[in-house]
Amino acid sequence: MRLRIKNSTYLWIITLLITLGAAYYQRITGPTQPLRGVKEIGPDKLKYKLIRTFGGPGDAEITINDEKGEYEGSIRFKRYKSYDEWTSMSLKRRDGKLVGYLPHQPPAGKMEYYIIIYQGSKQISLTDEPVILRFKGDVPAGVLIPHIILMFLAMLFSTRAGIEVLAKGRNTFKLSWLTLLFLFTGGLIFGPIVQKYAFGAYWTGFPFGYDLTDNKTAIAFIFWAWAVFKLWRNPNQRGWALLASVVLMLIYLIPHSTLGSEIDHTALPQ
């Protein structure tokens, strides 16, 4: 169905709303976002937020709010994908919180852990399954911020280019070229630099590994590079820009950091 909206301002407003929605979805999903929940302990309800990623030096701090001092607890942990035995340590009380620590791991190393809460003779695990936390290196703001901005602009102009095709506008090639530029600089220049700081390697996607974030970036770039090429050869082949826009949108709907870099200790010499 042909869109009847011709005002460029309206098209940009629609584009911005779609892009912000996709960005928000990325923000609240994925295996590195904190795990939130509520656990019933007797007549009480204990709210918790358990971190699943940690960057920088030092051990990862795990905290449980307990302002009334009603509970005691412990943390059980071991390296993820390892033959380790479970280790248990008591949570310490500090400033109205129960605090525990996971031993620092190298970039892409993971720990799995449970939080056990004691109330009298009761022992209650906050989660049914272990929480998995991934360690990463500290990424400088001068690298991370440009990467985030450029990737947001790539998504913004990609969506706008797709809408331009549907609205039968005249700026499809220009918008497509800008999308490719932002995707290249944000995903294929700053992206690998962020990856190097965080996990010690510039590229862990195909053909060197299975990192889904890297592979998604490569797929999106290939589709947009082909779309720009086809439009350069023939401006009437705007359907390629629409296809590339849809592909990038679908990629954004895959939670960030899914199948990300990790160390498999079971595959290493014991």
PAZAPA-4460 file (N, C-alpha, C; in steps of 0.05 Angstrom, whole numbers, plus 32768, in hexadecimal, padded with zeros to 4 digits):
% residues 270
    n_x    n_y    n_z   ca_x   ca_y   ca_z    c_x    c_y    c_z   seq   type   mol
   8011   7FE8   8000   8000   8000   8000   8011   8019   8000     1      M     A
   800B   802B   7FEF   801B   8043   7FEC   8016   8056   8003     2      R     A
   802C   805F   8010   8029   8072   8025   8022   808E   8019     3      L     A
   8011   809C   8027   8008   80B6   801D   8016   80CD   802C     4      R     A
   8025   80C6   8041   8033   80DB   8050   804B   80E5   803F     5      I     A
   804B   80FE   8039   8060   8109   8028   8072   811D   8037     6      K     A
   8068   8127   804E   8078   813A   805D   8090   812D   806A     7      N     A
   80A8   8137   8063   80C0   812B   806D   80C2   812B   808B     8      S     A
   80B8   8140   8097   80B8   8142   80B5   80A9   812B   80C1     9      T     A
   8092   8125   80B7   8082   810F   80C2   8091   80F4   80BE    10      Y     A
   809E   80F1   80A7   80AD   80D8   80A2   80C4   80D5   80B6    11      L     A
   80D1   80EB   80BC   80E7   80EA   80CF   80DD   80E4   80EB    12      W     A
   80C6   80EF   80F2   80BA   80E9   810D   80B4   80CB   810F    13      I     A
   80A7   80C0   80FA   80A1   80A4   80FA   80BB   8093   80FC    14      I     A
   80D0   809C   80ED   80E9   808E   80EE   80F6   808E   810A    15      T     A
   80F5   80A6   8116   8101   80A8   8131   80F3   8097   8145    16      L     A
   80D8   8096   8144   80C9   8086   8157   80CF   8068   8153    17      L     A
   80D1   805F   813B   80D7   8043   8135   80F3   803D   813F    18      I     A
   8106   804E   813A   8122   804A   8142   8125   804A   8160    19      T     A
   8118   805D   816D   8119   805E   818B   810C   8045   8197    20      L     A
   80F7   803B   818B   80EA   8023   8194   80FD   800B   8192    21      G     A
   810B   8009   817B   811E   7FF3   8177   8135   7FF5   818A    22      A     A
   813F   800E   818F   8155   8012   81A1   814D   800B   81BE    23      A     A
   8135   8012   81C5   812B   800B   81E0   8129   7FED   81E3    24      Y     A
   811F   7FE0   81CF   811D   7FC3   81D0   8139   7FB6   81D4    25      Y     A
   814D   7FC1   81C5   8168   7FB7   81C9   8172   7FBC   81E5    26      Q     A
   8169   7FD2   81F1   8173   7FDA   820B   8168   7FC7   8221    27      R     A
   814F   7FBE   821E   8143   7FAE   8234   8144   7F90   822F    28      I     A
   814F   7F87   8219   8151   7F6B   8214   816E   7F62   8212    29      T     A
   8172   7F48   820F   818D   7F3E   820C   8198   7F32   8225    30      G     A
   81AB   7F20   8222   81B6   7F10   8239   81C8   7F20   824C    31      P     A
   81CE   7F39   8245   81DF   7F49   8257   81D0   7F5D   8268    32      T     A
   81B6   7F5F   8263   81A5   7F71   8273   81A0   7F65   828F    33      Q     A
   819F   7F76   82A3   819A   7F6B   82BE   8180   7F5A   82C0    34      P     A
   8182   7F45   82D0   816B   7F34   82D3   815B   7F3E   82EC    35      L     A
   8142   7F46   82E7   8132   7F52   82FC   811B   7F3E   8303    36      R     A
   8113   7F3F   831C   80FD   7F2E   8324   80F5   7F34   8341    37      G     A
   80E1   7F25   834A   80D7   7F27   8365   80D4   7F0A   8370    38      V     A
   80DF   7F06   8388   80DD   7EEB   8394   80CD   7EED   83AE    39      K     A
   80BA   7EDC   83B0   80AA   7EDB   83C9   80B9   7ECA   83DE    40      E     A
   80BE   7ED7   83F5   80CC   7EC9   840B   80B9   7ECC   8423    41      I     A
   80AA   7EB7   8427   8095   7EB8   843C   8080   7ECD   8434    42      G     A
   8079   7EDF   8447   8066   7EF4   8441   8072   7F0C   8432    43      P     A
   808C   7F0C   842F   809A   7F22   8422   80A0   7F1D   8405    44      D     A
   80A5   7F33   83F7   80AE   7F31   83DB   80C8   7F40   83D8    45      K     A
   80DC   7F32   83CE   80F7   7F3E   83CB   80FC   7F44   83AD    46      L     A
   80FF   7F5E   83A7   8106   7F65   838C   8124   7F63   8388    47      K     A
   812C   7F5A   8370   8149   7F58   836B   8150   7F60   834E    48      Y     A
   8169   7F68   834B   8174   7F6E   8330   8190   7F63   8330    49      K     A
   8194   7F4E   8320   81AD   7F40   831F   81BB   7F47   8305    50      L     A
   81D4   7F51   8307   81E3   7F59   82EF   81EC   7F41   82DF    51      I     A
   81EE   7F45   82C4   81F6   7F2F   82B2   820E   7F38   82A0    52      R     A
   8219   7F4F   82A6   8232   7F57   8298   8242   7F69   82AB    53      T     A
   825C   7F68   82A8   826D   7F78   82B9   8286   7F7F   82AA    54      F     A
   828D   7F99   82A9   82A4   7FA3   829B   82B8   7FB0   82AE    55      G     A
   82D2   7FAF   82A6   82E6   7FBC   82B6   82F5   7FA8   82C9    56      G     A
   8307   7FB3   82D9   8317   7FA2   82EB   8307   7F9B   8304    57      P     A
   8312   7F88   8314   8305   7F81   832D   82F0   7F6C   832A    58      G     A
   82E6   7F63   8341   82D1   7F4F   8342   82B5   7F5C   833D    59      D     A
   82A3   7F4C   8333   8288   7F56   832E   8277   7F56   8347    60      A     A
   826D   7F6D   834E   825D   7F70   8366   8240   7F6A   8361    61      E     A
   8234   7F58   8372   8218   7F51   8370   820B   7F5B   8389    62      I     A
   81F5   7F6A   8387   81E8   7F75   839E   81CA   7F6E   839E    63      T     A
   81C0   7F6B   83B7   81A3   7F67   83BB   819A   7F7B   83D0    64      I     A
   8186   7F8B   83CA   817C   7F9F   83DD   816F   7F91   83F5    65      N     A
   8177   7F99   840D   816B   7F8E   8425   816D   7FA4   843B    66      D     A
   815F   7FB9   8437   8162   7FD0   8449   8159   7FCA   8465    67      E     A
   8146   7FB7   8469   813D   7FB1   8484   814E   7F9C   8492    68      K     A
   8161   7F91   8483   8173   7F7D   8490   8165   7F63   8497    69      G     A
   8152   7F5B   8487   8142   7F43   848D   814F   7F29   8485    70      E     A
   8162   7F2A   8472   816B   7F12   8466   8189   7F0E   8469    71      Y     A
   8191   7EF5   8466   81AD   7EEE   8462   81AF   7EE0   8446    72      E     A
   81C7   7EDC   843C   81C8   7ED0   8422   81E4   7EC6   841B    73      G     A
   81E5   7EB8   8405   81FF   7EAF   83FA   81FE   7EAF   83DC    74      S     A
   8215   7EAF   83D0   8217   7EAD   83B2   8226   7E94   83AB    75      I     A
   821A   7E85   8399   8227   7E6C   838F   822F   7E71   8372    76      R     A
   8247   7E6A   836A   8250   7E71   834F   8265   7E5D   8345    77      F     A
   8268   7E5D   832B   827E   7E4F   831E   8281   7E5B   8302    78      K     A
   8297   7E55   82F5   829B   7E5E   82DA   8287   7E50   82C7    79      R     A
   827C   7E60   82B4   8269   7E55   82A1   8278   7E45   828C    80      Y     A
   826C   7E2F   8285   8278   7E1B   8272   8293   7E13   827D    81      K     A
   8293   7E06   8294   82AB   7DFC   82A1   82A4   7DE3   82B0    82      S     A
   82B9   7DD5   82BA   82B5   7DBE   82CB   82B9   7DC5   82E9    83      Y     A
   82B7   7DDF   82EF   82BB   7DE8   830A   82A5   7DDE   831D    84      D     A
   82AC   7DDB   8337   8298   7DD6   834B   828D   7DF1   8354    85      E     A
   8274   7DF0   835F   8268   7E08   8369   8277   7E13   8382    86      W     A
   827B   7E2D   8383   8286   7E3A   839A   8271   7E4B   83A7    87      T     A
   8270   7E4B   83C2   825C   7E59   83D1   8269   7E6D   83E4    88      S     A
   825F   7E86   83E4   826A   7E9B   83F6   8252   7EAA   8402    89      M     A
   8255   7EB2   841B   8240   7EC1   8428   823F   7EDD   841D    90      S     A
   8226   7EE8   841C   8223   7F04   8415   8228   7F16   842D    91      L     A
   8235   7F2C   8429   823C   7F3F   843E   8227   7F55   843E    92      K     A
   8222   7F60   8456   820F   7F76   8459   821E   7F90   8457    93      R     A
   8214   7FA2   8446   8220   7FBC   8443   820C   7FD1   8439    94      R     A
   8208   7FE6   8448   81F6   7FFC   8440   81DB   7FF3   8437    95      D     A
   81CE   7FE2   8447   81B4   7FD9   8440   81B2   7FC5   8429    96      G     A
   81C8   7FB8   8423   81C9   7FA5   840D   81D8   7F8C   8415    97      K     A
   81D1   7F76   8409   81E1   7F5D   840A   81F4   7F5D   83F2    98      L     A
   820D   7F5A   83F7   8221   7F5D   83E1   8232   7F44   83DF    99      V     A
   8236   7F3B   83C6   8248   7F25   83C0   8258   7F2C   83A7   100      G     A
   826D   7F1C   83A2   827F   7F22   838C   8285   7F09   837C   101      Y     A
   8286   7F0C   8361   828F   7EF7   834F   82AB   7EFC   8347   102      L     A
   82BD   7EE9   8349   82D9   7EED   8342   82DD   7EF7   8325   103      P     A
   82EF   7F0A   8322   82F3   7F16   8308   82FC   7F00   82F4   104      H     A
   82F2   7F03   82DB   82F9   7EF1   82C6   8304   7F01   82AE   105      Q     A
   8313   7EF4   829D   831D   7F02   8285   8306   7F09   8272   106      P     A
   830A   7F1C   8260   82F5   7F24   824D   82E8   7F0C   8240   107      P     A
   82CE   7F0C   823F   82BD   7EF7   8233   82BA   7EDF   8245   108      A     A
   82C8   7EDF   825D   82C3   7ECA   8270   82A8   7ECE   827E   109      G     A
   829B   7EB8   8285   8281   7EBA   8291   8280   7EAA   82AB   110      K     A
   826F   7EB4   82BE   826A   7EA6   82D7   824C   7EA1   82D8   111      M     A
   8244   7E8B   82E4   8228   7E86   82EA   8225   7E86   8308   112      E     A
   820F   7E91   8311   820B   7E94   832E   81EE   7E93   8336   113      Y     A
   81EB   7E8B   8350   81D1   7E8B   835D   81D4   7E9E   8376   114      Y     A
   81BE   7EAB   837D   81BC   7EB9   8396   81A9   7EA9   83A8   115      I     A
   81B3   7EA1   83BF   81A3   7E92   83D3   819D   7EA4   83EA   116      I     A
   8183   7EA6   83F0   817A   7EB7   8407   8171   7EA5   841E   117      I     A
   817B   7EAD   8436   8173   7E9E   844E   8160   7EAF   845F   118      Y     A
   814B   7EA2   8467   8139   7EAF   847A   8132   7E9A   848F   119      Q     A
   813F   7E9C   84A6   813C   7E87   84BA   8148   7E6D   84AF   120      G     A
   8139   7E58   84AF   8143   7E3E   84A5   813E   7E3B   8487   121      S     A
   8131   7E4E   847A   812B   7E4C   845E   8142   7E55   844D   122      K     A
   8146   7E46   8436   815A   7E4E   8422   814C   7E4F   8407   123      Q     A
   814C   7E67   83FC   813D   7E6C   83E3   814F   7E78   83CE   124      I     A
   8150   7E6B   83B7   815F   7E76   83A0   814E   7E8B   8392   125      S     A
   815A   7EA2   838C   814B   7EB7   837E   8143   7EAF   8362   126      L     A
   8153   7E9E   8355   814D   7E96   833A   814D   7E77   8338   127      T     A
   813D   7E6D   8325   813C   7E50   8321   8154   7E46   8312   128      D     A
   815E   7E56   8300   8176   7E50   82F0   818D   7E63   82F7   129      E     A
   81A6   7E5A   82F4   81BC   7E6C   82FA   81BC   7E85   82E8   130      P     A
   81C4   7E9B   82F4   81C7   7EB4   82E4   81E3   7EB3   82D8   131      V     A
   81E6   7EBA   82BE   81FF   7EB9   82B1   8209   7ED6   82AD   132      I     A
   8221   7EDC   82B7   822D   7EF6   82B4   8246   7EF5   82A3   133      L     A
   8248   7F07   8290   8260   7F08   827E   8271   7F20   8286   134      R     A
   828B   7F1A   8288   829F   7F2F   828E   82A8   7F3B   8273   135      F     A
   82AF   7F54   8274   82BA   7F61   825D   82CE   7F77   8265   136      K     A
   82DF   7F7F   8253   82F2   7F94   8258   82E4   7FAF   8258   137      G     A
   82F2   7FC3   8263   82E7   7FDE   8264   82EA   7FEB   8249   138      D     A
   82D4   7FF5   823E   82D4   8002   8223   82D5   8020   8228   139      V     A
   82E9   802F   821E   82EA   804C   8221   82D1   8059   8215   140      P     A
   82C8   806E   8222   82B1   807D   8218   82B6   8089   81FC   141      A     A
   82CF   8090   81F7   82D6   809B   81DD   82D2   8088   81C6   142      G     A
   82D0   806E   81CC   82CB   805A   81B8   82AE   8051   81B9   143      V     A
   82A4   804D   81D1   8289   8042   81D4   8273   8055   81CB   144      L     A
   8276   806F   81D2   8261   8082   81CC   825F   8086   81AD   145      I     A
   8275   808A   819E   8272   808C   8181   8266   8073   8175   146      P     A
   826D   805C   817F   8261   8043   8175   8243   8043   8178   147      H     A
   823A   804A   8190   821D   804A   8195   820F   805E   8184   148      I     A
   821A   8077   8182   820D   808C   8172   820C   8084   8154   149      I     A
   8221   807A   814A   8222   8072   812D   820F   805B   8127   150      L     A
   820E   8048   8139   81FB   8032   8134   81DE   803B   8136   151      M     A
   81D9   804E   8148   81BE   8059   814A   81B7   8068   8130   152      F     A
   81CA   8078   8125   81C6   8086   810D   81C2   8073   80F5   153      L     A
   81D1   805D   80F5   81CD   8049   80E0   81B1   803E   80E0   154      A     A
   81A7   8038   80F8   818B   802E   80FA   8177   8043   80F3   155      M     A
   817C   805C   80FB   816A   8073   80F4   8168   8077   80D6   156      L     A
   817F   8079   80C8   817E   807E   80AC   8175   8065   809C   157      F     A
   817B   804D   80A7   8170   8035   809A   8152   8035   809A   158      S     A
   8146   803B   80B1   8129   803C   80B3   811E   8052   80A1   159      T     A
   812B   8069   80A1   8122   807F   8090   8123   8078   8073   160      R     A
   8138   806A   806B   813A   8062   804F   8124   804F   8047   161      A     A
   811D   803B   8059   8107   8029   8053   80ED   8038   8050   162      G     A
   80E8   804B   8062   80D0   805B   8060   80D0   806C   8047   163      I     A
   80E7   8076   803F   80E9   8086   8026   80E1   8075   800E   164      E     A
   80E8   805C   800E   80E0   804A   7FF8   80C2   8047   7FF8   165      V     A
   80B6   8042   800F   8099   803F   8010   808A   8058   8009   166      L     A
   8096   806F   8010   8089   8089   8009   808F   8092   7FED   167      A     A
   809F   8082   7FDF   80A8   8089   7FC3   80B5   80A4   7FC2   168      K     A
   80C7   80A9   7FD5   80D6   80C2   7FD6   80EE   80C1   7FC3   169      G     A
   80FC   80D7   7FC1   8112   80DA   7FAE   812E   80D7   7FBB   170      R     A
   812F   80D2   7FD5   8149   80D3   7FE3   8152   80B7   7FEC   171      N     A
   8148   80A3   7FDF   814F   8088   7FE8   816D   8082   7FE7   172      T     A
   817A   808A   7FD0   8196   8085   7FCE   81A7   8094   7FE3   173      F     A
   81A0   80AD   7FE7   81AF   80BD   7FFB   81AC   80B1   8017   174      K     A
   8194   80AA   801E   818F   809E   8038   819D   8083   803B   175      L     A
   819D   8074   8025   81AA   805A   8025   81C8   805D   8028   176      S     A
   81D4   8070   801A   81F1   8075   801C   81F9   807D   8038   177      W     A
   81E9   808E   8045   81EF   8096   8060   81EC   807F   8074   178      L     A
   81D8   806E   806F   81D5   8056   8080   81EE   8045   807E   179      T     A
   81F8   8040   8066   820F   8030   8062   8228   803C   806F   180      L     A
   822A   8056   806D   8241   8064   807A   8241   8061   8098   181      L     A
   8229   8066   80A4   8228   8063   80C2   822C   8047   80CB   182      F     A
   8221   8034   80BB   8224   8018   80C2   8241   800F   80C0   183      L     A
   824F   8019   80AC   826B   8012   80A8   827C   801D   80BF   184      F     A
   8279   8037   80C5   828A   8043   80D9   8283   8039   80F5   185      T     A
   8269   8037   80FB   8260   802E   8115   8264   8011   811A   186      G     A
   825E   8000   8106   825E   7FE4   810A   8278   7FD6   8102   187      G     A
   8286   7FE0   80EE   829E   7FD2   80E4   82B7   7FE1   80EA   188      L     A
   82B6   7FF9   80F5   82CE   8007   80FF   82CD   8008   811E   189      I     A
   82BA   8017   8128   82B8   8019   8145   82AF   7FFF   8153   190      F     A
   829F   7FEF   8145   8295   7FD6   8150   82AC   7FC3   8158   191      G     A
   82BE   7FBD   8145   82D5   7FAC   814D   82E7   7FB8   8162   192      P     A
   82EA   7FD2   8163   82FA   7FDF   8178   82ED   7FDA   8193   193      I     A
   82D3   7FDE   8195   82C4   7FD8   81AD   82C8   7FBB   81B5   194      V     A
   82C5   7FA9   81A1   82C9   7F8C   81A6   82E4   7F86   81B1   195      Q     A
   82F9   7F93   81A7   8314   7F8F   81B0   8317   7F97   81CD   196      K     A
   830E   7FAE   81D4   830F   7FB7   81F0   8300   7FA4   8202   197      Y     A
   82E8   7F9D   81FA   82D6   7F8D   820B   82DE   7F70   820E   198      A     A
   82E6   7F64   81F7   82EA   7F47   81F7   8304   7F3D   81EB   199      F     A
   8316   7F50   81E5   8331   7F49   81DD   8335   7F40   81C0   200      G     A
   8320   7F44   81B0   8323   7F3D   8193   8313   7F50   8183   201      A     A
   831D   7F57   816B   830F   7F6B   815A   82F7   7F5F   814D   202      Y     A
   82F8   7F45   8147   82E1   7F39   8138   82DF   7F1C   8141   203      W     A
   82C7   7F14   814A   82C3   7EF8   8152   82AB   7EEC   8144   204      T     A
   82A3   7EF9   812E   828E   7EEE   811D   8299   7EDD   8108   205      G     A
   8289   7ED6   80F4   8292   7EC6   80DD   82A9   7ED4   80CF   206      F     A
   82BF   7EC5   80C7   82C3   7EA8   80C9   82D3   7EA0   80E2   207      P     A
   82D7   7EB2   80F5   82E8   7EAC   810C   82D8   7EA1   8124   208      F     A
   82BE   7EA5   8124   82AE   7E9D   813B   8291   7EA0   8135   209      G     A
   8280   7E9F   814B   8263   7E9E   8148   8256   7EB6   8156   210      Y     A
   8266   7ECB   815B   825A   7EE2   8169   8244   7EEE   8158   211      D     A
   822B   7EED   8163   8214   7EF6   8153   8214   7F14   814E   212      L     A
   821F   7F23   8161   8220   7F40   815D   8231   7F47   8145   213      T     A
   8248   7F3B   8143   8259   7F40   812B   824C   7F37   8112   214      D     A
   8240   7F1F   8113   8233   7F14   80FB   821C   7F25   80F2   215      N     A
   820C   7F2F   8105   81F6   7F41   80FE   81FF   7F5A   80F0   216      K     A
   8215   7F65   80FA   8220   7F7D   80EE   8229   7F78   80D1   217      T     A
   8236   7F61   80CD   8240   7F5A   80B2   8228   7F56   809F   218      A     A
   8213   7F48   80A8   81FC   7F43   8097   81EF   7F5E   808F   219      I     A
   81EB   7F6F   80A3   81DE   7F89   809D   81EF   7F99   808A   220      A     A
   8209   7F99   808D   821A   7FA9   807B   8219   7F9D   805E   221      F     A
   8219   7F83   805C   8218   7F77   8041   81FE   7F7E   8033   222      I     A
   81E7   7F7D   8041   81CE   7F84   8035   81CD   7FA2   802C   223      F     A
   81D8   7FB3   803E   81D7   7FD0   8037   81EB   7FD7   8021   224      W     A
   8202   7FC9   8021   8216   7FCE   800C   820A   7FC6   7FF1   225      A     A
   81FC   7FB0   7FF0   81F0   7FA7   7FD8   81DA   7FBA   7FCF   226      W     A
   81CA   7FC3   7FE2   81B4   7FD6   7FDC   81BF   7FF0   7FD0   227      A     A
   81D4   7FFA   7FDC   81E1   8013   7FD1   81EC   800F   7FB5   228      V     A
   81F8   7FF8   7FB1   8203   7FF1   7F97   81ED   7FF0   7F82   229      F     A
   81D7   7FE2   7F89   81C1   7FE0   7F75   81B4   7FFB   7F70   230      K     A
   81B2   800C   7F84   81A6   8027   7F80   81B9   8038   7F70   231      L     A
   81D3   8035   7F74   81E7   8044   7F64   81E5   803C   7F46   232      W     A
   81E1   8022   7F41   81DE   8019   7F26   81C3   8021   7F19   233      R     A
   81AE   8020   7F2A   8193   8026   7F20   8182   8031   7F37   234      N     A
   817E   804C   7F37   816E   8058   7F4D   8152   804D   7F51   235      P     A
   8148   803F   7F3D   812D   8034   7F3F   812C   801A   7F4F   236      N     A
   8143   800E   7F55   8143   7FF5   7F64   8143   7FFB   7F82   237      Q     A
   812E   8009   7F8B   812C   8012   7FA7   8123   7FFB   7FB9   238      R     A
   8119   7FE6   7FAD   8110   7FCF   7FBE   8127   7FC3   7FCE   239      G     A
   8140   7FC5   7FC4   8157   7FBB   7FD2   815B   7FCB   7FEC   240      W     A
   8156   7FE5   7FEB   8159   7FF5   8004   8143   7FED   8018   241      A     A
   812B   7FE8   800F   8116   7FDF   8021   811D   7FC4   802E   242      L     A
   8128   7FB2   801E   8130   7F98   8028   8146   7F9B   803D   243      L     A
   815A   7FAB   8037   8170   7FB0   804A   8166   7FBC   8064   244      A     A
   8153   7FCF   8061   8147   7FDC   8079   8139   7FC7   808A   245      S     A
   812A   7FB6   807E   811C   7FA1   808D   812F   7F8E   809A   246      V     A
   8145   7F86   808C   8159   7F74   8097   8165   7F81   80B0   247      V     A
   816D   7F9A   80AE   8179   7FA7   80C6   8166   7FA9   80DD   248      L     A
   814C   7FAF   80D7   8139   7FB0   80ED   8136   7F94   80FA   249      M     A
   8135   7F7F   80EA   8132   7F64   80F6   814B   7F5E   8106   250      L     A
   8162   7F67   80FD   817B   7F62   810C   817A   7F70   8127   251      I     A
   816F   7F88   8128   816C   7F97   8141   8159   7F8A   8154   252      Y     A
   8146   7F7A   814A   8133   7F6C   815B   813F   7F54   8168   253      L     A
   8157   7F4C   8160   8166   7F36   816E   8173   7F43   8186   254      I     A
   816E   7F39   819E   817A   7F45   81B6   8198   7F48   81B4   255      P     A
   81A2   7F5F   81BD   81BF   7F65   81BB   81CF   7F52   81CC   256      H     A
   81E6   7F4B   81C2   81FA   7F39   81D0   81F1   7F1C   81D1   257      S     A
   81DB   7F14   81C2   81D4   7EF8   81C0   81EA   7EE9   81B2   258      T     A
   81F2   7ED2   81BD   8208   7EC2   81B2   8221   7ED2   81B0   259      L     A
   8227   7EE2   81C4   823F   7EF3   81C4   8258   7EE3   81CB   260      G     A
   826E   7EF1   81CC   8288   7EE4   81D2   8288   7ED8   81EE   261      S     A
   8293   7EC0   81F1   8295   7EB3   820B   82AC   7E9F   820A   262      E     A
   82B6   7E99   8222   82CC   7E85   8225   82BF   7E6B   822D   263      I     A
   82C6   7E56   821E   82BD   7E3B   8225   82D3   7E2D   8233   264      D     A
   82D2   7E2C   824E   82E7   7E20   825D   82E9   7E01   825A   265      H     A
   82D3   7DF5   8251   82D3   7DD8   824D   82E4   7DD0   8235   266      T     A
   82E9   7DE4   8223   82F9   7DDF   820B   8316   7DE5   820F   267      A     A
   831D   7DF0   8226   8339   7DF7   822C   8347   7DE1   823B   268      L     A
   8362   7DE0   823A   8371   7DCC   824A   836B   7DCF   8267   269      P     A
   8366   7DB9   8275   835F   7DBA   8292   8379   7DBC   82A3   270      Q     A
***
